[in-house]
Amino acid sequence: MPHETDHLEVIHAAYHAFHTRDVEALLATLDPAVEWVHPAGMARYGLGGTRVGHAGVREFLSEVPAVLSGMRLEPREFLRSGDRVVVFGVRRVTSLSGHTETLDFVHSWTLRDGRAVRMEDIFDTVRFARLIDT
């Protein structure tokens, strides 16, 4: 069974994959049946709800460019407890019109057997939607 340190290594690898836009490296950190959860309030943009599995994550990632021209995640604090890693950070998000804002996020990761089995993205959906609509 992986130690908490291993969990942090997996999560750091996931953020590195986001940073380098390496979808295969990201999927390598995720269980094949991962739950990829985003606030229901983002559904009107195709970004809300729960996606399941690698196919669901790919589908989610393929929909992001339809509503945003860019996003950079900057994780700042990692808290671990058992099989859970919670990450506090900011994301620099650019709308299709070119407007960029910095928005806070909390990611709650659950890990099992060295891979993430659930990732829940928690953020201010009103601010995010306002940016998308600019």
N, C-alpha and C positions, 0 to 999 in steps of 0.2 A: 504494500500500500504506500503511495507517495507521501512524502512529508510535506509540511506546509511550505518549506523552502522551494520544493519542486513546483508547488502550485504557483508561487510567485514567478518562477522561471517561465512557466507556461503562459501566464498572463503577460509578462514582459515580451515574450515572443509574439503573442497576438498583437500587441500594440506596435511592435516593430514591423510586422506584416502589414498592418494598416498604414503605417508611415511610408513604407516602400511600395504600397499598392500591390502586394504580392498575395493574391487570393489563395493560391495553393498553399502557401506557408500559413495563412490564417486558418484554412480548413484543417491543416495538420494539427492545430491546437484544439480543434473542436471535435467532440464525439460525433459519429455519423448520425445520431438521433438528437443532436443539440436542439434546444428550444431557444430561439432568437427573438426576444420580446421587446417591443417598443410601445409607447403609449397609444392607446386607442384614439386619442385626439389627433393623431397624425394620419389616420386612415384616409382622409380625403386627398392626401398627397401620395397615397400608395405606400406609405411608410409606417403604418400603424398595425398593431396586433402581433400575433405570435407566428413565426415561421418555424418550420420543423426540418431538421436535417440539413446536410450540405446543400441540397438543391434549394431549400428555402432561403438559406443565407445567400446563395448566388443570386436568387431571384430578387431579394431585398437589395443587394448591392447594385444590381443592374437597373433598379428603379431610381436610385438616388440621382443620377445625372439628369433625369427628366425634370427635377425640381431645384437642383443646386448646381452651381458651376464649380464649387470646390469646398472641401472640408479637411481640416487638419486637427487631429486629436492631440491634446497635450495632457497626458495623465500626470498628476502632481503628487498624489498621496495614495498609498496602497495599504489597506488594512486587511489582515487575514485572521480568520478564526475557523479552525477545523477545515472543512471542505469549501469554505466561502472566502472569496477575496472581493473586497469592495474598493472601488477606485474613484477618487474625486479628481476632477480635472476640468479643463476648459476645451472647447472646440472653437476654432476659427472657421466660421461658415460664410461662404460667399454665395449670394443669390444669383440667379440667371442674369439679373440686370447689372451685376458687378458690385453690389453693396456688400461689405464684409462687417460682421459683428463677432464678438467673442461671447460665447454662451457657456454657462456652467453645465456640467453633467455629473451624474453618479452612475457608475456601472456596477451592478451586482453580478458577480460570476460565481457559479457553483461548479466544482470540479469533482471528477470521479475517475480513478484509474489513469491519472495523468493527462486528462483532457477535460475541457469545459463541456458540461452537459446542459448548462443554462447561462444565458447572458441577458440581463434586463437593463435597458437603457432608461434612465430616469432624468427628466429635464423639464424646463418650463416650455410647455407646448405653445403657449400664447406668444411668447417672444419668438420662438422658432417659426411659427406660422406667419407672424408679421414679417419676418425677414424673407421667407419664401415668397410672400405676396408683394414685396417691394420691386 
